[in-house]
Amino acid sequence: MTILFLVAGSAAIAMAMMVVVWVFARRMNNAGIVDIWWSFGFAPVAVFCGIFGSGHPLRNGLVAAMVCAWSIRLGSHLYKRVMSHHPEEDPRYAELRRQFPNRTWLMFFGFFQLQALLIALLSIPVALACANPSPGIGGFEVAGLLIWLVAIGGEAVADAQLAAFRAQPANRGRVCSFGLWRFSRHPNYFFEWLVWIAYFVFALGSPWGWVGVLSPALMLYFLTCVTGIPPSEAHSLASRGEAYREYQRRTSPFIPWPPKP
């Protein structure tokens, strides 16, 4: 019952938040801000689970702190990126506008609520960990924390390297292929997925912890098949052409790997 309460409460918090985000997005005429608040939305959900979960306070506080740190870092990074292009809208949402020319904002309302439900689904490992009555911190929690440290560090480095590359005027129209980007075309997405692996591992010591595999599985699907790699690569091919095709030929699409000669 506790887990169901935590998941339902998480969904309610996220859905209420997305109603507010939808109102502001409509006023700004920029649906792209949903990316920012989707990232920030995990923090209040984690705090809710940490406070109301029946698990050990130390475990609850640790997993809530991990989620909040990741949520605030990613949300702040996206805020800088999205707002630097305001009022220009992300091409993904501009394409949705073209697909739904009538009642566009009604469509976006439904889309935003789907994002809220996704927050609740992805937060299942957090709910599972916060419902674990076992005392203290076990091996799975330690392993999850170590994976999380590697993941959030790698994601931050990948974002910083890309930002530094783009800040140089001489690199306009060129492909970023240094640092972590030499070994993966999307190292930021890979380390983002590793974050969710960490939450899943953290929850494995809890009753029904294996159910948490849903989170990294969903994230892997979205990153590699839906909202991550496909639109990003399509945009890069359109803007960088043959240079990006050559980059695709020699560089791993997702998992960091030595480049081909």
N, C-alpha and C positions, 0 to 999 in steps of 0.2 A: 504493500500500500504506500509505503514511504516513497519508493521509486516512482510510482505512478503520480503521486502528488507533486514530486519535484519536476517531473517531465511536463505535467499539465501546467504547473505554475510557471515554468520556463517559457512554454508556448504563450501563455497569457501575457507575460511581461514583454516578450518579443513582438507579439501582435499589436499590443498597445503602442509600443515604441514606433512601429512601422506606420501606424496611422498618423502619428505626428510627423514623421519623416515625409510621408506622402504629401501632407499639407504644405510643408516647406518646399518640397521639390516642385510642386505645382506652381507655387508663387515664384520660384526662381526659374521655372521652365527648364529644369535640368534634372532628369531622372538619375543622373550619374551619382548624385550624393548618396544614393542607397548603398553603394559600395562602402562608403565611409562608415555609415551607421550600422551596416551589417557587421562590420568588424568590431565597432565599439559595443554592439549589442550583446556580445558574449560576456562582457564584464558584469553587468547587473544580473545576468542569469547565473553566473558562477557564484556571485555573492549571495544570491537567493539560496542556491543549493548548499553553500557552505554554512549559512545561518540556520536554515530549517532542516537540513539533513540530519538524520539520527546517528550518523557515524561519529568516529572519534574526532574531537575538535582539532587535534594536530593535523590529521590527514585532511580534514575538510578545509582548514586554513591554508595548507600547502597547495592543494590543487586549485583552490580559488585564487590564490596569489599567482600561480603559474598562468592561469587563463587570463587574469586581469592584466598581467604584464604583457603577454602576447597581444591581447586585444587592444590595449592602449598604444603599443608600438606600431602595430599594423594600421590601426585607425588613423593615427597621427601621420604616418607616411602617406596614406591614401588621401588624407585631407590636403596635404601640401600639393600632391600631384593633381587631384581633381580641381581644387580651387585655383591653381595656377592657370588652368585652361578655361575657367568660367568666363563667359557663358557658353563656351563650346562644349557640346555634349559628347560623351564617349560614343564612338561609332557603333557599339553594340546596341545602345539605347536609341540611337538615331535610326538604326535598321528596324527596331521594333516599331518605331513610329511609322515607318513606311509600310510595314506589314499590317498595322492596325490604324489606318487613317481616320476611322470613325470611332468615337468614344475612346480616344487614346488614353486619357487619364483614368478612365474606368479600368482599362486593361492594366495600366501601371499599378492601380490599387491592388488588383488581384496578384500581380507579380510581386509587389512588396510584401503581401501577406504570405506568399509562398516562401519568400526569403526568411520571414519570421519563423515559419514552421521548420525550415531548414536549420535555423539556429537551434531550435529545440531538439531536433533529431541528432544533430552533431554534438550536442551537449550531453547525450546519454551517458558517455563514460564518466563525465563529471558527476552526474546524478548517482550513478552506480557506486562511485568511490565515496561519495558523501553519505551513502546509506549503509556503508560497511561498518558493522559494530566492532570489528576486531581492534584491540588496543595497539597503539604504537604504529610505527612505520615499518613495513616489510620489504622484502627483496624486490617485488614488482614495483612498488612505489619508488624505490631508489633507482631502479633501472629506467622507469618512466621519466624521472627527473633528469637523469643523465642524458637520455635521448633528447629531451626537451631543450636542455642547455645547448647541445650541438645544433639542434634544429633552429632555434631562435637566433643563435649566433650566426649560423650560415645564411639565414634569410636576411639578417641585417647587413651582413657583408655584401651579399649579392645586390641588394637594393642600393647600398652606398657606392659600389663599383659602377653600377649602371648610371646613377645620378652624376657621378664624377665624369663619366664618359660623355654624357649628354650636355654637361655644363661647358664643354669645350667647343667653341664655334667651328673649329676645324673639323669636328667629327659629324657635323650635320649631314645626314644622308648616308653615313657609314654604318657598318655593323659592329656592335660591341662584341669583341672576341678576346678580351683579356681577363685575367683573374679567374674567378669561378665560371665566367661566361665562355672561357676557352674549352671547358670540359662538359658543359651542358648548355643547350640553347635556352633553357628555362630553369636555372638553378634556384631562383626565388620560388618557383612553383614546387620544385622538388623538396626544398627545406620546409615549405609550407605544409606539404603532405606529411613530412616527417614529424611536424608538430602534432598532427592527429594520431600518428603511430604512438607517440609518447603518451598521449592521454589514454589511448587504448591499453597500452602496457601498464600504465599506472592503475587502471581499473581492474586488471586481471586478478589481483588478489582479493577482489570483492565477490560476494555471491552473484552469480549470473554475469560476472565480468566479461565473459567471452562475447556477450551481446554487443559490447562496445566496439567490436570489429566493424559494425555498421558505419561508424564515423570515418575511419580512414578509407573504407571501401567507397563510400559516397564521395569523399573528397577526391580520391584518385579518379573516379569517373568524371566528375565535373571539371577537374583540372586538365585532364588529358583528352576528353571527348566533347565537352560542351563550352563552358565559359572561359577556359584558360588557354590552352595551347592553340586550338583551331582558329579562333578569331585573331589571336595575336600573330600567328604565322601568316594568315591571310593578309593582315595589314602590313606586315613587314615585307612580304613578297610584292605587294602593290607599291610600296614606297621605296624599296631598295633593290628590287628586281634580281638581276643575275648575281649580285654580290651576296644576297641572302640565300640564293639557291646553292652557291658554293659553300656557304656557311652550313647549310642543311646537310650537304653531302659529307662534310668532314666532322660534324659535331653531333654528339648524342642528343636526342630530343628532350630527354627528361633526366635520367639517372646520370650523374657526373661520371665521365669515362674519358680516358685519353683520346684525343682527336685523331682522326685518320690523317695520313700524310697527304 
